[in-house]
Amino acid sequence: MKFLIQPNSFIVSVFICQSYHIFSENKMEEKYETLKIQQESPNSGVFNLIINRPSVSNALGLNFFSEFPKVLNALDQNPIVAVIVLTGSGNHFCGGIDLKSLAAIADDNSGDQGRTRERLRRKIKLMQDAITAIERCRKPVIAAIHGACLGLGINIVTACDIRYCTKDAFFSVKEVDLAITADLGTLQRLPGIVGFGKAMELSLTGRRFSGDEAKELGLVSRVFGSREELKEGVRTIAEGIGGKPPLAVVGTKAVLIRSRDVNVEQGLDYVATWNSSMLLSEDLTEAISAQKQKRKPTFAKL
């Protein structure tokens, strides 16, 4: 009986995996109102995820929060995708939240106040979850920032794994000027990136700061002279990451994010458990073999 069940279970598992792969490809081919997916080149594992509302400086409405996690999940589940580069179309990365959407949220106050506030809380939680989808995505997400990165844009890039910008990029934790306590991740993630005191100053003043200052603060890893230099530089970096052993790449991201939120002992315990299940792989064999033979390694897609 066990012999009969196991092959059937295997067939079902393979069928589910293949079906999900087809599903994720279909999702990637869908047309979205706020986003666009673009493969860097036909044989590349680097995919550009483009915020696509250039007519309004990539200010984002409520539909973004439903589209964004769906797109990220589709990219995550597609084995062709190795690295995701998040960028903006037009002159800016992200101009913040669309004020029309903000007004719609403010106007949704009819009926019982308790139910209205409970509904608002659920909406905020859903919006938070959409941004956290960046961290849930197994594949590295690199932010390539040009022009404005305001308010919601800061929430998005602080959730990204690596951040780069152009020299003319500018940033602002803008929520305080709109009578909002930033609630989509900036106040939770920014202190760990730039330090508590600097995060407090930027969040209370809402002041604009430049790409060069963002580099000094540690918000971005490097500043490029132009948008073309940014695009080419990030592409090279992304292709480099995409060529590394995929299990080690996703493991490094997962362990770093986990270790950020726990103490050192808990983080060490987590990586011990992770490597005890992931270390002995074909990736390890291929990496060692390539080192010995002084050749470029080739790894199976994830």
C-alpha positions as CSV (number, residue, x, y, z in Angstrom):
1,M,0.0,0.0,0.0
2,K,2.8,2.4,0.9
3,F,4.5,1.7,-2.5
4,L,1.3,2.6,-4.3
5,I,0.7,5.8,-2.4
6,Q,4.3,7.2,-2.7
7,P,4.5,7.2,-6.5
8,N,1.0,8.8,-6.7
9,S,2.0,11.4,-4.2
10,F,5.1,12.2,-6.2
11,I,3.1,12.5,-9.4
12,V,0.6,14.8,-7.7
13,S,3.5,16.9,-6.3
14,V,5.1,17.2,-9.7
15,F,1.8,18.1,-11.2
16,I,1.2,20.8,-8.6
17,C,4.7,22.3,-9.1
18,Q,4.3,22.4,-12.9
19,S,0.8,23.9,-12.6
20,Y,2.1,26.6,-10.2
21,H,5.0,27.4,-12.5
22,I,2.5,27.9,-15.4
23,F,0.3,30.0,-13.1
24,S,3.3,32.2,-12.1
25,E,4.3,32.7,-15.8
26,N,0.7,33.7,-16.6
27,K,0.7,36.2,-13.8
28,M,3.9,37.7,-15.1
29,E,2.4,38.1,-18.5
30,E,-0.7,39.9,-17.2
31,K,-1.2,43.6,-17.7
32,Y,-1.1,45.7,-14.6
33,E,-2.2,49.2,-13.9
34,T,0.7,50.3,-11.7
35,L,3.5,47.9,-12.6
36,K,5.4,46.5,-15.6
37,I,7.7,43.4,-15.8
38,Q,10.7,43.4,-18.2
39,Q,13.3,40.7,-18.6
40,E,16.8,42.3,-18.9
41,S,17.7,40.0,-21.8
42,P,16.3,36.7,-23.2
43,N,18.8,34.5,-21.4
44,S,19.0,36.6,-18.2
45,G,17.7,35.7,-14.8
46,V,17.5,39.5,-14.0
47,F,14.0,40.9,-14.2
48,N,13.1,44.6,-13.9
49,L,9.9,45.3,-11.9
50,I,9.0,48.9,-13.0
51,I,6.6,51.2,-11.1
52,N,4.6,52.4,-14.1
53,R,2.7,55.6,-13.4
54,P,5.0,58.2,-14.9
55,S,2.2,60.8,-15.6
56,V,1.8,61.3,-11.9
57,S,5.5,60.9,-10.9
58,N,4.8,57.3,-10.0
59,A,2.5,58.3,-7.1
60,L,0.7,55.1,-6.2
61,G,-3.0,54.4,-5.5
62,L,-4.7,51.7,-3.6
63,N,-4.6,49.3,-6.6
64,F,-0.8,49.1,-6.2
65,F,-1.3,47.3,-2.9
66,S,-3.2,44.5,-4.5
67,E,-1.0,44.2,-7.6
68,F,2.4,44.4,-6.0
69,P,2.4,41.3,-3.9
70,K,0.8,39.3,-6.7
71,V,3.6,40.3,-9.1
72,L,6.3,39.7,-6.6
73,N,4.9,36.2,-5.8
74,A,4.8,35.4,-9.5
75,L,8.4,36.5,-10.0
76,D,9.4,34.6,-6.9
77,Q,7.8,31.3,-8.0
78,N,9.2,31.5,-11.5
79,P,12.5,29.5,-11.7
80,I,13.8,31.6,-14.5
81,V,13.9,34.7,-12.2
82,A,17.1,35.0,-10.1
83,V,17.2,38.7,-9.2
84,I,14.5,41.4,-9.3
85,V,15.5,45.1,-9.9
86,L,12.8,47.5,-8.7
87,T,12.8,50.8,-10.5
88,G,10.5,53.6,-11.8
89,S,9.4,54.7,-15.2
90,G,9.7,58.3,-16.2
91,N,11.5,60.9,-14.2
92,H,11.0,59.6,-10.7
93,F,11.2,56.4,-8.7
94,C,8.1,57.0,-6.6
95,G,6.4,60.3,-5.7
96,G,4.6,58.8,-2.7
97,I,1.0,57.8,-2.3
98,D,-1.6,59.2,-4.7
99,L,-3.5,62.0,-2.8
100,K,-6.8,60.9,-4.3
101,S,-6.4,57.5,-2.7
102,L,-5.4,59.2,0.6
103,A,-8.6,61.4,0.4
104,A,-10.7,58.3,-0.3
105,I,-9.4,56.6,2.8
106,A,-10.1,59.7,4.9
107,D,-13.6,60.0,3.5
108,D,-14.5,56.4,4.4
109,N,-15.9,57.2,7.8
110,S,-19.7,56.6,7.4
111,G,-21.6,54.4,9.8
112,D,-20.6,53.1,13.2
113,Q,-17.2,54.5,14.2
114,G,-16.0,51.3,15.8
115,R,-16.6,49.4,12.5
116,T,-15.1,52.2,10.5
117,R,-11.9,52.1,12.5
118,E,-11.7,48.4,12.4
119,R,-12.1,48.5,8.6
120,L,-9.3,51.1,8.4
121,R,-7.0,48.9,10.5
122,R,-7.6,46.0,8.2
123,K,-6.8,48.2,5.2
124,I,-3.6,49.4,6.8
125,K,-2.6,45.9,7.6
126,L,-3.2,44.8,4.0
127,M,-1.1,47.7,2.7
128,Q,1.7,46.8,5.2
129,D,1.6,43.2,4.0
130,A,2.0,44.4,0.4
131,I,5.3,46.1,1.2
132,T,6.5,43.2,3.4
133,A,6.0,41.0,0.3
134,I,9.5,42.3,-0.7
135,E,11.0,40.5,2.3
136,R,8.9,37.4,1.8
137,C,10.2,37.1,-1.8
138,R,13.0,34.5,-1.8
139,K,14.8,36.2,-4.7
140,P,16.9,39.3,-3.9
141,V,15.2,42.6,-4.7
142,I,17.4,45.6,-5.6
143,A,16.1,49.1,-5.6
144,A,17.5,51.3,-8.4
145,I,16.3,54.8,-7.4
146,H,16.3,58.0,-9.6
147,G,14.5,61.3,-9.1
148,A,12.0,61.5,-6.2
149,C,11.7,58.8,-3.6
150,L,9.1,60.2,-1.2
151,G,6.9,58.9,1.6
152,L,5.6,55.5,0.3
153,G,8.8,55.3,-1.8
154,I,10.9,55.2,1.4
155,N,8.6,52.5,2.8
156,I,9.3,50.4,-0.3
157,V,13.1,50.8,-0.6
158,T,13.7,50.2,3.1
159,A,12.1,46.7,2.6
160,C,14.4,46.0,-0.4
161,D,17.6,44.0,0.0
162,I,20.0,46.4,-1.7
163,R,19.6,50.0,-2.7
164,Y,21.4,52.2,-5.2
165,C,20.6,55.6,-6.5
166,T,21.6,58.4,-9.0
167,K,23.4,61.5,-7.9
168,D,20.2,63.6,-8.6
169,A,17.9,61.3,-6.5
170,F,16.2,62.9,-3.6
171,F,14.4,61.5,-0.6
172,S,11.9,62.5,2.1
173,V,10.0,60.7,4.8
174,K,7.1,62.8,3.8
175,E,4.2,61.4,5.9
176,V,4.5,63.8,8.8
177,D,3.7,66.8,6.5
178,L,0.5,65.0,5.4
179,A,-0.6,64.5,9.1
180,I,0.3,60.8,8.9
181,T,2.4,58.7,11.2
182,A,4.3,56.6,8.7
183,D,2.7,53.2,9.0
184,L,3.9,51.0,6.1
185,G,7.4,50.1,7.4
186,T,9.7,53.2,7.3
187,L,9.6,53.7,11.1
188,Q,10.3,50.0,11.7
189,R,13.0,49.5,9.1
190,L,14.8,52.8,8.6
191,P,16.4,52.9,12.2
192,G,18.1,49.5,11.5
193,I,19.5,50.9,8.3
194,V,20.6,54.5,9.2
195,G,20.5,54.4,13.0
196,F,17.8,55.4,15.5
197,G,18.8,59.0,15.9
198,K,19.1,59.7,12.2
199,A,15.8,58.0,11.5
200,M,14.1,60.1,14.1
201,E,15.4,63.3,12.7
202,L,14.5,62.4,9.1
203,S,11.0,61.2,10.1
204,L,10.2,64.2,12.3
205,T,11.4,66.9,10.0
206,G,10.3,65.3,6.7
207,R,13.2,67.2,5.1
208,R,14.5,66.4,1.7
209,F,18.0,64.8,1.5
210,S,20.1,64.0,-1.6
211,G,21.5,60.9,-3.0
212,D,25.0,61.7,-1.7
213,E,23.5,62.1,1.8
214,A,21.6,58.9,1.4
215,K,25.0,57.2,0.8
216,E,26.5,58.9,3.9
217,L,23.6,57.7,6.0
218,G,23.9,54.1,4.7
219,L,20.4,54.2,3.0
220,V,22.0,53.4,-0.3
221,S,25.2,51.4,-1.0
222,R,26.4,53.4,-4.0
223,V,25.6,56.6,-5.9
224,F,25.8,56.6,-9.7
225,G,26.4,59.7,-11.8
226,S,23.5,59.3,-14.2
227,R,20.4,57.1,-14.8
228,E,22.2,55.2,-17.5
229,E,25.1,54.5,-15.2
230,L,22.7,53.4,-12.6
231,K,21.0,51.0,-15.0
232,E,24.2,49.5,-16.3
233,G,25.8,49.3,-12.8
234,V,22.8,47.6,-11.2
235,R,22.5,45.2,-14.1
236,T,26.1,44.1,-13.7
237,I,25.6,43.6,-10.0
238,A,22.3,41.8,-10.4
239,E,23.8,39.5,-13.1
240,G,26.7,38.7,-10.7
241,I,24.3,37.7,-7.9
242,G,22.2,35.8,-10.4
243,G,25.2,33.7,-11.3
244,K,25.8,32.5,-7.8
245,P,24.5,29.3,-6.2
246,P,20.7,30.0,-5.9
247,L,20.2,28.0,-2.6
248,A,23.0,30.1,-1.0
249,V,21.6,33.3,-2.3
250,V,18.0,32.7,-1.0
251,G,19.5,31.3,2.2
252,T,21.6,34.4,2.8
253,K,18.6,36.7,2.4
254,A,16.4,34.6,4.6
255,V,19.0,34.2,7.4
256,L,19.9,37.9,7.4
257,I,16.3,39.0,7.6
258,R,15.6,36.5,10.4
259,S,18.8,37.5,12.3
260,R,17.8,41.1,12.1
261,D,14.9,40.5,14.4
262,V,16.4,38.1,16.9
263,N,19.5,38.0,19.1
264,V,22.8,36.5,18.0
265,E,22.3,33.1,19.7
266,Q,18.8,32.7,18.0
267,G,20.3,33.8,14.7
268,L,23.1,31.2,14.9
269,D,20.6,28.5,15.8
270,Y,18.4,29.5,12.8
271,V,21.3,29.3,10.3
272,A,22.4,26.0,11.8
273,T,19.0,24.6,11.2
274,W,18.9,26.2,7.7
275,N,22.3,24.7,6.6
276,S,21.5,21.3,8.1
277,S,18.7,21.1,5.6
278,M,20.1,23.0,2.6
279,L,23.9,22.7,2.7
280,L,24.3,19.3,1.2
281,S,23.2,20.0,-2.3
282,E,24.2,19.8,-6.0
283,D,25.1,23.5,-5.8
284,L,27.8,22.7,-3.2
285,T,29.2,19.8,-5.3
286,E,29.2,22.0,-8.5
287,A,30.8,25.0,-6.7
288,I,33.6,22.9,-5.3
289,S,34.2,21.1,-8.6
290,A,34.3,24.5,-10.5
291,Q,36.8,25.9,-8.0
292,K,39.1,22.8,-8.5
293,Q,38.8,22.9,-12.3
294,K,39.1,26.7,-12.5
295,R,35.9,27.0,-14.5
296,K,32.7,28.9,-14.3
297,P,30.1,26.9,-12.4
298,T,26.6,26.1,-13.7
299,F,23.7,25.8,-11.3
300,A,20.2,24.5,-11.7
301,K,17.4,27.0,-11.5
302,L,15.5,27.3,-8.3
